[in-house]
Amino acid sequence: MKSANIVIIGAGAAGIAAATRLLESGFENVLLLEAENRYGGRVNTIPFADNVVDLGAQWCHGEKGNAIYELVKDLDMLQRPVITFNDYKSVRSNKEVLSEATTNALKSVVSNLIPSPEKDLKDFEGSLGTFYTEAFWRDLQHSAGIDKNVAREFFENYKKMQSSADGADNLFEVSAKGQLEYQECEGDQELNWKDKGFRSFLRLLMKANKDNAEDLGLLNKRIQYNSRVQNIDWKNSNGGARIRLWNGELIEADHIICTVSLGVLKEMHQQMFTPALPSAKCRAIDGLKLGTVDKFLMEFSEPFKPTDWPCFNMLWREEDLAELRNSDHFWLESVIGFHRVACQPNLLEAWIIGPHARHMETLLESEVLKALLWLLNKFFTFEVPEPVNFLRTHWYTNPNFRGSYSFRSMYTEELRTGSWDLATPLIDEKDGKPLLQFAGEATHPHLYSTVHGAVESGWREAQHLIDYYQDKTSQT
Ligand SMILES: Cc1cc2nc3c(=O)[nH]c(=O)nc-3n(C[C@H](O)[C@H](O)[C@H](O)COP(=O)(O)OP(=O)(O)OC[C@H]3O[C@@H](n4cnc5c(N)ncnc54)[C@H](O)[C@@H]3O)c2cc1C
């Protein structure tokens, strides 16, 4: 254990979890290679407005069975949700705010779309989009007096909300029965990290000094930044592995834990691995999917009015949508709505999904802001003030991510693949030595798409190495 040379590719949640677990278990040669100039990966907390914002993961989703919640529950790091996402208002593109009665009736229809996931989804062969569409129009018949156009607008927006939760471009690519693989942890789904952001959890894992941002605790001097891995020769003749970085630097390893995102694997795996990965793993990389979810953050000089609205969603009337689609602002169709942010009184956050998010990422920040102001003014009766600060994310165009988080698609079903194929370590057949292991959110069988899933996957692969060396020790 002391001499084993372990290289972890990626210093996101999975990489940090694997490295800290290994170091705490007696391994001494652990190095993290990170392509970015920071740790955290899709956890990216930065200073903004009154304190910090999270450009990636923002909430701890659930309590029971959530490894993150279990670790921090007594440490006063998390706050119960202050924004109730189900309290959203619905505003139409003619500036009409849907009445409480209509919104509640429609919310009640959509909240009952899957009365029993086990029973309703298990044998459903189609996509979640198909399932929802059939169920929505069937159930709407029992809600008298709702205008069909309004119902359609509401449902279009609802599908986008659900797509963003799944991390899919649209619900017609999400497998309905694939939903059963995901296990939601019981409890509050939007626990927030107060004014410290999600990074505070990663720093806890590292045992980093709270008052010194430079200190990385267990990982001091163990993360090599700006080190983009280009090739991994994982089965070379002397029984080890050789890693080549983008700048030509070569690094030797006895074991490699690769935690790069599914998006990076999709784009890179053919060049990245020598020899090529086995076909089952290539099938998993191909079949599992991830879409794009991006955020906009707008800081105003005072709380955005109406101040008693925690969130509002944008419903496009058919004629306004047709006009929008013919304009340069066509991509605004996929902005779902806006919401407030805990501990940030002057902030509005919005999410955008799919191909339109990817298009948005190619535009200048000033163009994006101008379009968003146009959008807000289109939906509100008053003149919307200019924000004092603005930013948006680039989870797709950044080559170190190429998307946001993974889900089970119709193509995953078609290929009969899953996280098990992605997670399977590649082992030296002669002596069972793990050569190349895979961790990261997409490798988790039930908690994919989350930080707690990524953390558990890192621990899983660390445990694999711990078990291997303990077995070896007990044999000698
Ligand atoms: C917008 C958004 C919102 C989200 N919201 C939530 C939320 O509220 N709650 C939640 O639980 N989850 C959320 N998630 C998902 C969560 O962020 C991820 O599931 C989790 O952080 C993934 O961690 P990971 O370690 O698997 O991967 P990553 O964080 O992607 O880590 C992989 C690391 O590998 C590095 N890398 C990539 N290629 C190379 C290379 N060639 N060489 C070296 N290094 C490389 C990357 O830079 C990265 O640091 C959100 C994600 C996004 C994008």
PDBQT file of the ligand as one rigid body, heavy atoms in Angstrom, charges set to zero:
ROOT
HETATM    1  C1  LIG A 501     -25.464  22.975 -13.864  1.00  0.00    +0.000 C 
HETATM    2  C2  LIG A 501     -25.335  21.790 -12.949  1.00  0.00    +0.000 A 
HETATM    3  C3  LIG A 501     -26.115  21.701 -11.801  1.00  0.00    +0.000 A 
HETATM    4  C4  LIG A 501     -26.000  20.601 -10.951  1.00  0.00    +0.000 A 
HETATM    5  N1  LIG A 501     -26.735  20.578  -9.798  1.00  0.00    +0.000 NA
HETATM    6  C5  LIG A 501     -26.551  19.568  -8.913  1.00  0.00    +0.000 A 
HETATM    7  C6  LIG A 501     -27.121  19.642  -7.617  1.00  0.00    +0.000 A 
HETATM    8  O1  LIG A 501     -27.781  20.615  -7.269  1.00  0.00    +0.000 OA
HETATM    9  N2  LIG A 501     -26.907  18.594  -6.773  1.00  0.00    +0.000 N 
HETATM   10  C7  LIG A 501     -26.164  17.500  -7.128  1.00  0.00    +0.000 A 
HETATM   11  O2  LIG A 501     -26.008  16.573  -6.315  1.00  0.00    +0.000 OA
HETATM   12  N3  LIG A 501     -25.572  17.437  -8.351  1.00  0.00    +0.000 NA
HETATM   13  C8  LIG A 501     -25.735  18.442  -9.234  1.00  0.00    +0.000 A 
HETATM   14  N4  LIG A 501     -25.089  18.431 -10.427  1.00  0.00    +0.000 N 
HETATM   15  C9  LIG A 501     -24.321  17.223 -10.814  1.00  0.00    +0.000 C 
HETATM   16  C10 LIG A 501     -22.971  17.155 -10.102  1.00  0.00    +0.000 C 
HETATM   17  O3  LIG A 501     -22.314  18.389 -10.233  1.00  0.00    +0.000 OA
HETATM   18  C11 LIG A 501     -22.124  16.046 -10.720  1.00  0.00    +0.000 C 
HETATM   19  O4  LIG A 501     -22.853  14.830 -10.733  1.00  0.00    +0.000 OA
HETATM   20  C12 LIG A 501     -20.835  15.789  -9.943  1.00  0.00    +0.000 C 
HETATM   21  O5  LIG A 501     -20.230  16.979  -9.509  1.00  0.00    +0.000 OA
HETATM   22  C13 LIG A 501     -19.882  15.002 -10.849  1.00  0.00    +0.000 C 
HETATM   23  O6  LIG A 501     -18.664  14.751 -10.198  1.00  0.00    +0.000 OA
HETATM   24  P1  LIG A 501     -17.588  13.809 -10.908  1.00  0.00    +0.000 P 
HETATM   25  O7  LIG A 501     -16.415  13.747 -10.017  1.00  0.00    +0.000 OA
HETATM   26  O8  LIG A 501     -18.240  12.558 -11.338  1.00  0.00    +0.000 OA
HETATM   27  O9  LIG A 501     -17.208  14.543 -12.279  1.00  0.00    +0.000 OA
HETATM   28  P2  LIG A 501     -16.522  15.969 -12.525  1.00  0.00    +0.000 P 
HETATM   29  O10 LIG A 501     -16.959  16.921 -11.486  1.00  0.00    +0.000 OA
HETATM   30  O11 LIG A 501     -16.803  16.299 -13.945  1.00  0.00    +0.000 OA
HETATM   31  O12 LIG A 501     -14.966  15.683 -12.310  1.00  0.00    +0.000 OA
HETATM   32  C14 LIG A 501     -14.149  15.203 -13.338  1.00  0.00    +0.000 C 
HETATM   33  C15 LIG A 501     -12.885  16.053 -13.388  1.00  0.00    +0.000 C 
HETATM   34  O13 LIG A 501     -12.071  15.561 -14.455  1.00  0.00    +0.000 OA
HETATM   35  C16 LIG A 501     -11.408  16.654 -15.068  1.00  0.00    +0.000 C 
HETATM   36  N5  LIG A 501     -11.003  16.220 -16.420  1.00  0.00    +0.000 N 
HETATM   37  C17 LIG A 501     -11.778  16.042 -17.508  1.00  0.00    +0.000 A 
HETATM   38  N6  LIG A 501     -11.038  15.610 -18.554  1.00  0.00    +0.000 NA
HETATM   39  C18 LIG A 501      -9.766  15.491 -18.095  1.00  0.00    +0.000 A 
HETATM   40  C19 LIG A 501      -8.545  15.077 -18.671  1.00  0.00    +0.000 A 
HETATM   41  N7  LIG A 501      -8.471  14.675 -19.946  1.00  0.00    +0.000 N 
HETATM   42  N8  LIG A 501      -7.441  15.094 -17.906  1.00  0.00    +0.000 NA
HETATM   43  C20 LIG A 501      -7.461  15.485 -16.599  1.00  0.00    +0.000 A 
HETATM   44  N9  LIG A 501      -8.600  15.886 -15.999  1.00  0.00    +0.000 NA
HETATM   45  C21 LIG A 501      -9.745  15.883 -16.732  1.00  0.00    +0.000 A 
HETATM   46  C22 LIG A 501     -12.469  17.737 -15.076  1.00  0.00    +0.000 C 
HETATM   47  O14 LIG A 501     -11.883  19.017 -15.225  1.00  0.00    +0.000 OA
HETATM   48  C23 LIG A 501     -13.146  17.522 -13.715  1.00  0.00    +0.000 C 
HETATM   49  O15 LIG A 501     -12.534  18.333 -12.717  1.00  0.00    +0.000 OA
HETATM   50  C24 LIG A 501     -25.121  19.550 -11.272  1.00  0.00    +0.000 A 
HETATM   51  C25 LIG A 501     -24.300  19.649 -12.407  1.00  0.00    +0.000 A 
HETATM   52  C26 LIG A 501     -24.400  20.759 -13.232  1.00  0.00    +0.000 A 
HETATM   53  C27 LIG A 501     -23.513  20.858 -14.433  1.00  0.00    +0.000 C 
ENDROOT
TORSDOF 0
